[in-house]
Amino acid sequence: MYQITINIGTQFRGDGLPLTDNERAAGRREVERMYLETRGGFTRYQVSGGWRDTVGQTHEENGLQYEVVADIDEEQAHKTGRMLALAAQSAFKQDTILLRVLPIVAEFVQ
């Protein structure tokens, strides 16, 4: 099993301008649609963090973290993670987002 996690800043676009409420809502809808279509569900967390831009200025912003656990092989986990990350990057107009793909021990208890 693999845990696929992406972290997305939701206050600023990649060009440094603030994301509008409409852009943020549209980005969220698109990312969640992709997760539902490809993995059947997701867990969403509100997060905050900081980063330094190319001129050395520090920024703090709120963001979203999406997570899914998938019973797929390593190659498929990385392929799926990258596809979800690129969709999120485009949907939220970001230059960079964080993608983590980790092998885990988990089970879906029914």
Helices and strands as residue ranges (DSSP letters): E 2-9, H 21-39, E 43-52, E 58-70, H 74-91, E 98-103
